[in-house]
Every structure is written in structure tokens, then in C-alpha cells.
Amino acid sequence: MTKLVFFRSDGIFYGFEEQGHTGYGQEGDDILCAALSAMTMLIINTVEVAYASHIDYNIDESTTKITVKSKSALPEFEEDDYKRYAVSGIFMAYYKQIEDMIEEYYDFLDVSVQDKPYES
């Protein structure tokens, strides 16, 4: 099972953490795990390249733990409203996508939201 924890501060999504293999298929052929990886990399590249915003991420393959956070989603770190809404919006969109996916893959995904201030 893959556990996903989304980080939110004052109602604004600014990151997430994923850990574990879904177990939907054999390691290396798990299409659900591949989908999560692809969406995660899309978010990292979109925030960093398309939105020209700073993003902190760590991918630990030995523990299968991925942490992705961006200060640019939060008003205390980013003055540009458009950039802030774009960055927080992509994190919220990922959360909504996982909510949709969990209806079909509830045995393989566990999702939660933590309300907490940004920590480096």
C-alpha cells in the first residue's frame, strides 16, 4: 500500500509525502505505482520549470519515500498571487486526483491531509 499525506496550511495545499509500493502489480510492472510516479514528476517539473518556482523534494528509493513541498504556494513566502495560486492549485489537483483514484484502488492507496505550517 502507498500512503499519501498531503500538507496544507490555512486551507492551502503546499506539498505531499508518499511512501510504500501500492502492491497493485509486481514491482517494476505496477501500473498504479507508475502512475503515481509520473504524476509526482509532473508536479515537480511543472512547479520548477513552468512556474519558475522553488520546490523542495527528496526521493529516497531505499525507503520508497518521496517528499515534495513548495513555499511558493503560501502567501508568507510568495508575493505573486498568480504564481502562488498556480503552485497551490497543482498540489490541490493532485489531491483531488488521488481522491478519485482511491474509489477504485482503495486496497492500494491510503490518503490523508495534515494541517500544519511549512517546515523546511
N, C-alpha and C positions, 0 to 999 in steps of 0.2 A: 504494500500500500504506500502511496505517496501522500505525505502530509503537506498541506499548503497553509501557511499562515500569512495573511495579508496585514500590513501595517497601515494604520490610519491615525491621523491626529486632527482633532476638531472636525471630524467628518471628511477629511481629505486623505485619499489613498496616496501613499508615497513609497510603497515597496512591498516586498513579499519574501518569504523563505519557503523553499521546497526541500523535502528530504525523503529519500527512500525510492525504491523501484515500485512501479504500480503492480507488477505481478500479472498484468493482463496477458502477456505473452512471454516467451523465453527471452532472456537477456540478449540484446542485440537484434531481436526481431519483434520487440514490443512496440506496436504502433501507438499505443496510448502514451508511453514514455517518450517516444519520438515526437509526438505532437506537443507535449509539454515543453520539451527541449527547444523545439522550433519556435514556439510562442515566446519562450523566455528570451531567446536570442533576438527575435524580432523586437521585443521591448527594449533590450539593451541597445541595439543598433539604432532604433528609432530615436530614443532619448538622446543618445550620444551624438549621432550624426545628423539626423533630420531636424531635431530640435536644438542642436548645438548646446546641450545642457550637460552638466556634470552628472555622472551616475557612478555609484559605488556598487561593485559586485564582486562576489567571490564564488568560485566554482571549485568545490573540493570533491574530486572524483572518488577518493578513497572512502569518504563517508556519504557520498551521494547527496551532499548538502549544497544548495545554491541559495545565496542571499543577494538580493537586488534592492537597492534603495537610491532615491534621488531627492536631495534637498530642494531641487528646483520645483518640486510640486507644492512647496509650502511657502506661504506669504512672508514668514520671518526670514527666509533665505533668498527669495526671488521676487524682485520688484515688477518684472514684466508679467502683466496679467495673462497675456496670450500664451507665453511660454509655460507659466505655472498651470494654466488650465489644460494645456496640451499634455504636459507630463503627468499630472494627476489623472487626467482622463484616460490615458493609456493603461495606467495601473487599475483604474476602476473597470475599464473594459475587460481586462484580463480576469478580474474577479467575477464579473458577470458571465464571462465565457465558461469559467470553471463551474459556476453555479448551474449553468445549463448542462454541462457535461456530467455533473455529479448525478443528475437524474437517471442517466443510463449506466454510469460507471461507479455507482455508489459503493461497490465492494472493493474498489481500487483507488479511490480518492477520498481524502478527508480534508475539509476546508474549514478554516476559522478566521476570525478577524480580531486583531489586538489593537485596542485603542491605546496609543502611547506616543509620547513625544519622540522626535527624531533623535537617534543616538548614532554616533559615528562608529 
